[in-house]
């Protein structure tokens, strides 16, 4: 089974890099090849894990995150980055959890491909 790690560090709003990362993850997770996909949120992307944000879209970014979770994609939000932004103790979208740099390192070593946004 092919393993892909997607690291998103761009803010969810203000550019389309975060959206592009989620779109790629969704396409991979829904493909017939059924690869193992992991998403790691770093820097300003950590706020993507917070629920109930209003982004003007019908299903929005939260809907995309929920779809990924439903496809079995592991989504981790960097603990250090979340602490720096004061959001480490806030509730997250169900299925998103706080992760560590050690987990990111392990996922990177195990991945066949690593893509960053």
C-alpha positions as CSV (number, residue, x, y, z in Angstrom):
1,X,0.0,0.0,0.0
2,X,1.3,3.4,-1.0
3,X,1.7,5.9,1.9
4,X,1.4,9.6,1.4
5,X,1.9,12.3,3.9
6,X,0.5,15.8,3.2
7,X,1.9,18.6,5.4
8,X,-0.1,21.8,5.3
9,X,1.4,24.9,6.9
10,X,-0.5,27.6,5.0
11,X,-3.3,29.4,6.7
12,X,-6.8,28.2,5.8
13,X,-7.8,31.7,4.6
14,X,-6.0,34.2,2.4
15,X,-4.5,31.8,-0.1
16,X,-5.6,28.5,-1.7
17,X,-2.7,26.4,-0.6
18,X,-4.6,24.9,2.3
19,X,-7.6,24.2,0.1
20,X,-5.3,22.6,-2.5
21,X,-3.8,20.3,0.2
22,X,-7.2,19.2,1.3
23,X,-8.4,18.7,-2.3
24,X,-5.3,16.5,-3.0
25,X,-5.9,14.5,0.2
26,X,-9.5,14.0,-0.7
27,X,-8.7,12.8,-4.2
28,X,-6.1,10.4,-2.9
29,X,-8.3,9.1,-0.1
30,X,-11.1,8.5,-2.6
31,X,-9.0,6.9,-5.3
32,X,-9.4,3.2,-6.3
33,X,-5.8,2.6,-5.2
34,X,-6.8,3.1,-1.6
35,X,-3.4,4.6,-0.4
36,X,-2.8,5.4,3.2
37,X,-3.1,9.2,3.5
38,X,-2.0,11.2,6.5
39,X,-2.4,15.0,7.0
40,X,-0.3,17.0,9.4
41,X,-1.3,20.6,10.1
42,X,1.5,23.0,11.1
43,X,2.0,26.8,11.6
44,X,-1.2,28.7,10.7
45,X,-2.9,25.7,9.3
46,X,-3.5,24.4,12.8
47,X,-6.6,26.6,13.0
48,X,-8.1,24.4,10.3
49,X,-8.8,21.8,13.0
50,X,-11.2,24.2,14.9
51,X,-14.9,23.6,14.3
52,X,-17.7,26.0,13.3
53,X,-15.6,28.5,11.3
54,X,-17.6,30.5,8.8
55,X,-15.9,30.5,5.4
56,X,-18.8,31.3,3.1
57,X,-18.9,27.9,1.4
58,X,-21.7,25.5,1.7
59,X,-19.7,22.6,2.9
60,X,-16.5,24.6,3.5
61,X,-13.2,23.5,4.8
62,X,-14.7,21.8,7.9
63,X,-16.7,19.6,5.5
64,X,-13.6,18.7,3.7
65,X,-11.8,17.8,6.9
66,X,-14.8,15.7,8.0
67,X,-14.9,13.9,4.6
68,X,-11.2,13.0,5.0
69,X,-11.8,11.7,8.6
70,X,-14.7,9.6,7.2
71,X,-12.3,8.2,4.6
72,X,-10.0,7.1,7.4
73,X,-7.4,9.8,6.9
74,X,-5.4,10.6,10.1
75,X,-5.3,14.3,10.7
76,X,-2.9,15.7,13.3
77,X,-2.4,19.3,14.3
78,X,1.1,20.3,15.5
79,X,1.0,20.7,19.3
80,X,3.8,23.3,19.4
81,X,2.1,25.3,16.7
82,X,-1.3,25.0,18.4
83,X,0.2,26.1,21.7
84,X,1.8,29.1,20.1
85,X,-1.6,30.2,18.7
86,X,-3.4,29.6,22.0
87,X,-5.7,26.9,20.5
88,X,-4.1,23.6,21.9
89,X,-6.8,23.2,24.6
90,X,-9.8,24.1,22.3
91,X,-12.2,21.5,21.0
92,X,-11.2,20.2,17.6
93,X,-13.3,18.8,14.7
94,X,-14.1,15.2,15.6
95,X,-11.3,13.0,14.2
96,X,-8.7,15.7,14.3
97,X,-6.2,15.4,17.1
98,X,-3.1,17.1,18.4
99,X,0.1,15.5,17.2
100,X,3.8,15.9,18.0
101,X,6.9,16.5,16.0
102,X,8.0,12.9,16.8
103,X,4.8,11.7,15.1
104,X,5.5,13.9,12.1
105,X,9.0,12.5,11.9
106,X,7.8,8.9,12.1
107,X,5.1,9.6,9.4
108,X,7.7,11.2,7.2
109,X,10.1,8.2,7.4
110,X,7.2,5.8,6.7
111,X,5.8,7.7,3.8
112,X,6.5,6.9,0.2
113,X,5.7,10.4,-0.8
114,X,5.6,13.7,1.2
115,X,3.8,16.7,-0.2
116,X,3.7,20.2,1.4
117,X,1.3,23.1,1.0
